[in-house]
Amino acid sequence: MSQSATPISAQTLARLEATIAERAAADPHSSYVAKLNAKGLPKIAQKLGEEATEAVIAALVEDKAALVGEAADLIFHLMVLLGNKGIPFAEVLAELDRREGVSGIAEKASRPAD
Ligand SMILES: N=c1c2ncn([C@@H]3O[C@H](COP(=O)(O)OP(=O)(O)OP(=O)(O)O)[C@@H](O)[C@H]3O)c2ncn1[C@@H]1O[C@H](COP(=O)(O)O)[C@@H](O)[C@H]1O
């Protein structure tokens, strides 16, 4: 892979975000994303909470395969919520990048000087 190529994981999330945006106003009878958006923000938020709980349960019962599935459901529903709120996923990634920079600086500051 060339240095400038987008990593697979980022491509996956970008593709999913585009699909969610495209499906938001589709027919709720043929699209789960459209069905959720038609029900509104409280329903999307409720589903996100349910998926988070299911992920926690899978982790606590040590079912790794189930946890992978629940984690995918959780990320998917988070992306539907962000889409409904008009927040690009890139903003979340930028916030994570910013924190990485902040903690990197804090780490350096806590190290004794040479
Ligand atoms: N990644 C997902 C995805 N993950 C989970 N789900 C759905 O999320 C739901 C969660 O399971 P539940 O049992 O809690 O849901 P449910 O009982 O059907 O839902 P409710 O009646 O409670 O609302 C299931 O219906 C899953 O099919 C998803 N649905 C869609 N996608 C992606 O979104 C794209 C667009 O989907 P459509 O909008 O359906 O075209 C698809 O191509 C996929 O890439």
PDBQT file of the ligand as one rigid body, heavy atoms in Angstrom, charges set to zero:
ROOT
HETATM    1  N1  LIG A 201     -24.383  -1.639   9.235  1.00  0.00    +0.000 NA
HETATM    2  C1  LIG A 201     -25.618  -1.716   9.199  1.00  0.00    +0.000 A 
HETATM    3  C2  LIG A 201     -26.362  -2.292  10.284  1.00  0.00    +0.000 A 
HETATM    4  N2  LIG A 201     -25.950  -2.835  11.460  1.00  0.00    +0.000 NA
HETATM    5  C3  LIG A 201     -27.079  -3.219  12.090  1.00  0.00    +0.000 A 
HETATM    6  N3  LIG A 201     -28.176  -2.941  11.346  1.00  0.00    +0.000 N 
HETATM    7  C4  LIG A 201     -29.581  -3.199  11.673  1.00  0.00    +0.000 C 
HETATM    8  O1  LIG A 201     -29.805  -2.744  12.980  1.00  0.00    +0.000 OA
HETATM    9  C5  LIG A 201     -30.874  -3.472  13.540  1.00  0.00    +0.000 C 
HETATM   10  C6  LIG A 201     -30.492  -3.769  14.966  1.00  0.00    +0.000 C 
HETATM   11  O2  LIG A 201     -31.056  -4.932  15.435  1.00  0.00    +0.000 OA
HETATM   12  P1  LIG A 201     -32.353  -4.943  16.352  1.00  0.00    +0.000 P 
HETATM   13  O3  LIG A 201     -32.725  -6.371  16.496  1.00  0.00    +0.000 OA
HETATM   14  O4  LIG A 201     -32.107  -4.141  17.571  1.00  0.00    +0.000 OA
HETATM   15  O5  LIG A 201     -33.366  -4.130  15.406  1.00  0.00    +0.000 OA
HETATM   16  P2  LIG A 201     -34.849  -4.272  15.026  1.00  0.00    +0.000 P 
HETATM   17  O6  LIG A 201     -35.581  -5.088  16.020  1.00  0.00    +0.000 OA
HETATM   18  O7  LIG A 201     -34.957  -4.653  13.563  1.00  0.00    +0.000 OA
HETATM   19  O8  LIG A 201     -35.210  -2.730  15.127  1.00  0.00    +0.000 OA
HETATM   20  P3  LIG A 201     -36.312  -1.952  15.916  1.00  0.00    +0.000 P 
HETATM   21  O9  LIG A 201     -37.639  -2.548  15.494  1.00  0.00    +0.000 OA
HETATM   22  O10 LIG A 201     -36.009  -2.066  17.377  1.00  0.00    +0.000 OA
HETATM   23  O11 LIG A 201     -36.118  -0.536  15.426  1.00  0.00    +0.000 OA
HETATM   24  C7  LIG A 201     -31.109  -4.715  12.660  1.00  0.00    +0.000 C 
HETATM   25  O12 LIG A 201     -32.311  -4.531  11.929  1.00  0.00    +0.000 OA
HETATM   26  C8  LIG A 201     -29.908  -4.684  11.718  1.00  0.00    +0.000 C 
HETATM   27  O13 LIG A 201     -30.209  -5.122  10.412  1.00  0.00    +0.000 OA
HETATM   28  C9  LIG A 201     -27.772  -2.348  10.213  1.00  0.00    +0.000 A 
HETATM   29  N4  LIG A 201     -28.458  -1.867   9.152  1.00  0.00    +0.000 NA
HETATM   30  C10 LIG A 201     -27.760  -1.313   8.125  1.00  0.00    +0.000 A 
HETATM   31  N5  LIG A 201     -26.367  -1.224   8.130  1.00  0.00    +0.000 N 
HETATM   32  C11 LIG A 201     -25.649  -0.570   7.017  1.00  0.00    +0.000 C 
HETATM   33  O14 LIG A 201     -26.448   0.467   6.504  1.00  0.00    +0.000 OA
HETATM   34  C12 LIG A 201     -26.582   0.305   5.105  1.00  0.00    +0.000 C 
HETATM   35  C13 LIG A 201     -27.936   0.839   4.644  1.00  0.00    +0.000 C 
HETATM   36  O15 LIG A 201     -28.956   0.017   5.180  1.00  0.00    +0.000 OA
HETATM   37  P4  LIG A 201     -30.466   0.285   4.741  1.00  0.00    +0.000 P 
HETATM   38  O16 LIG A 201     -30.851   1.601   5.301  1.00  0.00    +0.000 OA
HETATM   39  O17 LIG A 201     -31.271  -0.842   5.360  1.00  0.00    +0.000 OA
HETATM   40  O18 LIG A 201     -30.495   0.272   3.259  1.00  0.00    +0.000 OA
HETATM   41  C14 LIG A 201     -26.401  -1.201   4.845  1.00  0.00    +0.000 C 
HETATM   42  O19 LIG A 201     -25.936  -1.433   3.556  1.00  0.00    +0.000 OA
HETATM   43  C15 LIG A 201     -25.326  -1.534   5.879  1.00  0.00    +0.000 C 
HETATM   44  O20 LIG A 201     -24.043  -1.192   5.359  1.00  0.00    +0.000 OA
ENDROOT
TORSDOF 0
